[in-house]
Amino acid sequence: MRRLNRLTPIVVLIAVLISAASLSAQEQGEKKALTMDDYARWRSITSTAISDDGKWITFAYSTFQADDTLYVKSLETDTEYEIPRGSRPQFSDDSRWVAYLIVAPTDEGGRPGRQGGPERQVRPPREERRSEAAKAELMNLETGEKWSWENTSSTGFPKGSSHFVAKKTKVNQDAEHDGTDMILRNLGEGYEELIGSVGQYSFNKPGAILAYTVDAADRNGNGLYTIRLDTGSRRPL
């Protein structure tokens, strides 16, 4: 009888462990398997940036089967701007402006799902979509006013943020020349000018001079030029 009493706690412990293992197995068996529709709801954060004065941030929600959405948010007020399909945000160094690209929307026709069955909308790879013609947009952070330019490949600000440039995309990829139109906008005075057949461009470190190359189809005027941003005077080199 004493021996039986000694074994009783061990028997009870074994019974409890077996019961717990059985319940755990049942719970695991009831877990739902992930599907493509579940993956589509997952989101990751991209396109993060912060203005030099620390008052504005950008971030984008990226999902597998839907277009990204870029947010520009004030850290001091409730102001928040939502830009569908926005990417590659860039603040001016005076924290008054933000520029970004808006990529083409996802094809509404959709593509076959990976698991077969009905067709569902699948977003092309981000690299592929960015290689397509995009729209550049410039926004005044204080007022929310926007300016945009279609078919743009790159944008930039000089140091001091006196100007803004938006360079167009090369339309004919087989063309021997690489020059495209470039818009130079004076942010202080609110006007812009068109510079044709620009191959490459760069601001100097102080932000006072814009240098660019001309690469035209007929080679007329090809070369290196500079513009003094404060006076607008141009000089070929």
Secondary structure as UniProt FT lines:
FT   HELIX           2..29
FT   HELIX           36..40
FT   STRAND          43..50
FT   TURN            52..53
FT   STRAND          56..63
FT   STRAND          69..74
FT   STRAND          80..84
FT   STRAND          86..91
FT   TURN            93..94
FT   STRAND          97..102
FT   TURN            108..109
FT   STRAND          111..112
FT   TURN            114..115
FT   STRAND          119..120
FT   HELIX           126..131
FT   STRAND          134..140
FT   TURN            141..143
FT   STRAND          146..156
FT   TURN            159..160
FT   STRAND          163..168
FT   TURN            173..174
FT   STRAND          180..186
FT   TURN            187..190
FT   STRAND          191..203
FT   TURN            205..206
FT   STRAND          209..214
FT   TURN            217..218
FT   TURN            220..221
FT   STRAND          223..228
FT   TURN            229..231
FT   STRAND          234..236
//
